């Protein structure tokens, strides 16, 4: 990785698809209305950065670090988060489009997904305990051998979990969302 260090810089309306983002460490930087679509964003460190209204769809993030990173209003379709550097990985999402993205085998406890669209997202073998899915659409999301202990699904919708192949101890559901856990048992809830 490069010795470049960028601290507390605001990047506004930059199209990183036209020229690559410089490799290095971005510390406490903000990215607003930037375009990273299908861009090469590999081997970069983002520490305590904020991305607002950015297009990150299909960005290549292999070996990049996301440490305490916040995404708000971002389009992030098809992002392979499982290719990111897992050391100190920590991020949160608000009002983001994450359809067809992958968190396969990641350790992402305490992650917040607030008002996000997570259709067909892969959470297979993900350690997602204490995660919050507040007002999220999880249609077609894959939860296989996933640790969802103490995870909050009370306001999530359209999910389908098999309690026989994922850890759900202490997970929270509302009466309106419990159907997503028992649907494969063909139980009628009235």
Order of alpha helices (4+ residues) and beta strands (2+ residues): beta-beta-beta-beta-beta-beta-beta-beta-beta-beta-alpha
